[in-house]
Amino acid sequence: MAEPNGAFEPTTFHNLGDAIDRTGDPEAPALIDLGGDAATRTYSYRDFDRLAAAVARGLLSAGIEPGERVAILSGTGPSSLRAFWAMRAGLVAVPVNWKLSPATVAAILDDCAARLILCDPPRRPLCPPGLRCVTFGEDFAALLDPGPFAATAPHPAEPAMFLIRRGRAGGPRAWCCRITATSGSSIGACARCRAGPSGHSSRPRYIT
């Protein structure tokens, strides 16, 4: 955000899912989806804000409670930003690498205690039976609950996202991204997604 004197003042926020600067033109392009096989679509800041609110409201209406895990199983592109929509509601987003083996994907979903999966059609076969899956372009529209939504203000120690990477032994390892009081986040290694604060590395890493 630019100040009248030309100086740059960064936008601050307390929820990564609400990281939108609302001081500018709401109709300005915020995201261009090249679409792959579909038509190119441009989302304005207003579009993106409203969609994030609709997803947050829809997830809560579906019975997912703040602090519970929502897995994101989708190809690269705008779908990767859908993790932010879950965090706006105080849910913990778990992006899952779809290039992992089906057994590893299933193990991650079980280990993080995912309540729901947001996926795209090509990755739908990776969703294990018995776990609710909402598919973009299919039943995703039914999840949406349009309307205003005030982003949850989580405690700084609460997790916002689990990032999964390959551990030294070759198996998946979770990195827990926690929200701080500023626009930064701390990341610590967890032995398991359910580990909680005691499972974090004594040497957290910081990102901005």
C-alpha positions in Angstrom: 0.0 0.0 0.0 1.5 3.3 -1.0 1.3 6.4 1.2 0.6 9.9 -0.2 4.3 10.8 0.2 5.3 7.8 -2.0 6.5 5.6 0.9 5.5 2.0 1.0 3.5 0.8 4.0 2.9 -3.0 4.0 -0.6 -4.2 4.6 -0.9 -6.1 7.9 -3.3 -8.9 8.6 -4.0 -11.4 11.4 -5.3 -14.3 9.2 -3.5 -15.5 6.1 -6.8 -16.2 4.5 -7.7 -12.6 4.7 -4.5 -11.3 3.1 -6.2 -8.9 0.7 -5.5 -5.2 0.4 -8.9 -3.5 0.3 -7.6 0.0 0.0 -7.2 -0.1 -3.8 -9.6 -0.6 -6.7 -11.8 -3.6 -5.9 -12.4 -4.2 -9.6 -8.7 -4.3 -10.5 -7.4 -7.8 -11.6 -6.1 -9.8 -8.7 -5.8 -13.2 -10.4 -5.7 -14.5 -14.0 -6.6 -18.1 -14.4 -5.2 -19.3 -17.8 -7.6 -22.2 -17.4 -5.6 -25.1 -19.0 -8.3 -26.7 -21.1 -10.9 -24.2 -20.0 -11.3 -20.6 -20.9 -9.1 -17.9 -19.4 -10.8 -16.1 -16.4 -9.8 -13.0 -14.6 -10.8 -12.5 -11.0 -11.0 -9.0 -9.5 -10.0 -8.3 -5.9 -13.8 -8.1 -5.1 -14.4 -11.5 -6.9 -11.6 -13.2 -4.9 -12.7 -11.7 -1.6 -16.3 -12.7 -2.1 -15.3 -16.2 -3.2 -13.1 -16.7 -0.1 -15.9 -15.6 2.1 -18.4 -17.9 0.4 -16.0 -20.9 0.9 -15.3 -20.0 4.5 -19.0 -19.8 5.2 -19.7 -23.0 3.3 -17.0 -25.0 5.1 -18.3 -24.0 8.5 -21.9 -24.7 7.4 -20.7 -28.2 6.4 -19.8 -28.9 10.0 -16.0 -28.3 9.7 -15.0 -26.5 12.9 -12.1 -24.0 13.4 -8.8 -25.9 14.0 -9.8 -28.9 12.0 -7.9 -29.9 8.8 -9.0 -29.3 5.2 -6.8 -31.0 2.6 -6.1 -29.4 -0.8 -5.5 -32.1 -3.4 -5.2 -30.2 -6.7 -2.9 -29.3 -9.6 -1.0 -26.0 -9.7 -2.7 -22.8 -10.6 -5.4 -20.8 -8.8 -6.5 -23.9 -7.0 -3.3 -23.6 -4.9 -4.7 -20.4 -3.4 -7.8 -22.2 -2.2 -5.9 -23.1 0.9 -6.3 -19.5 1.9 -10.1 -19.8 1.8 -10.0 -22.5 4.4 -7.7 -20.5 6.7 -10.1 -17.5 6.6 -12.5 -19.6 8.6 -9.8 -20.6 11.1 -9.4 -24.0 9.5 -6.0 -25.6 9.0 -5.1 -26.0 5.3 -3.1 -29.1 4.3 -1.9 -28.9 0.7 -1.0 -32.4 -0.5 1.4 -33.1 -3.3 -0.6 -35.1 -5.8 2.6 -36.6 -7.4 3.1 -38.8 -4.3 1.9 -42.4 -4.4 -1.7 -43.1 -3.6 -0.6 -44.9 -0.5 1.4 -41.9 0.7 -1.4 -39.5 0.0 -3.8 -41.7 2.0 -1.3 -41.8 4.8 -1.0 -38.0 4.9 -4.7 -37.5 4.9 -5.1 -40.0 7.8 -2.1 -38.6 9.7 -3.4 -35.0 9.6 -6.9 -36.1 10.5 -8.4 -34.3 7.5 -12.1 -33.7 7.7 -12.6 -32.8 4.1 -10.7 -32.7 0.8 -10.9 -30.0 -1.8 -9.7 -31.5 -5.1 -9.9 -31.1 -8.8 -11.3 -33.8 -11.1 -8.0 -35.4 -12.2 -7.0 -36.0 -8.5 -10.5 -37.3 -7.4 -9.3 -40.9 -7.7 -6.7 -40.2 -5.0 -9.4 -39.4 -2.4 -9.8 -42.4 -0.1 -13.3 -43.8 0.5 -15.0 -42.6 3.6 -13.5 -39.1 3.6 -15.7 -36.3 2.2 -14.4 -34.9 -1.0 -15.6 -31.7 -2.7 -14.5 -31.4 -6.4 -13.8 -28.2 -8.2 -16.0 -27.8 -11.2 -18.5 -30.4 -10.0 -20.0 -30.2 -6.5 -17.8 -27.3 -5.4 -20.5 -24.8 -6.3 -22.9 -26.5 -3.8 -20.5 -25.9 -1.0 -20.5 -22.1 -1.5 -22.5 -20.0 0.9 -22.3 -16.4 -0.4 -22.4 -13.6 2.1 -20.2 -11.4 4.3 -17.7 -13.1 6.5 -15.4 -11.7 9.2 -12.1 -13.6 9.1 -11.4 -15.5 12.2 -8.7 -14.0 14.4 -6.7 -17.0 15.5 -4.3 -17.1 18.5 -0.7 -16.6 17.4 0.2 -20.2 18.5 -2.6 -21.8 16.5 -1.6 -23.6 13.3 -2.7 -22.1 9.9 -1.3 -24.7 7.5 0.7 -27.9 7.4 3.2 -28.2 4.6 4.2 -31.7 3.7 7.7 -32.6 2.4 9.8 -35.7 2.2 11.7 -36.5 5.4 15.2 -37.9 5.7 13.9 -41.4 5.9 11.9 -41.0 2.7 8.5 -40.7 4.3 6.3 -37.6 4.5 7.1 -35.0 7.2 4.9 -32.1 8.2 6.0 -28.5 8.7 3.5 -26.5 10.7 3.0 -22.9 9.7 1.8 -20.8 12.6 0.4 -17.3 12.4 2.2 -14.5 14.3 0.8 -11.1 15.4 2.3 -9.5 12.3 2.2 -10.5 8.6 4.9 -13.1 9.1 4.6 -16.8 10.0 6.8 -19.2 11.9 7.4 -22.7 10.7 8.5 -25.6 12.8 8.9 -29.3 12.0 6.4 -31.8 13.3 7.1 -35.5 13.6 3.4 -36.0 12.8 0.6 -33.6 11.7 -1.2 -34.2 15.0 1.9 -33.4 17.0 0.9 -30.0 18.2 3.2 -27.4 19.8 5.3 -30.0 21.7 6.2 -31.6 18.4 7.8 -28.5 16.9 11.5 -28.1 16.2 13.4 -26.0 18.7 14.7 -24.0 15.7 11.7 -22.5 14.0 12.1 -20.9 10.6 10.5 -17.6 9.7 9.0 -16.4 6.4 7.5 -13.1 5.4 
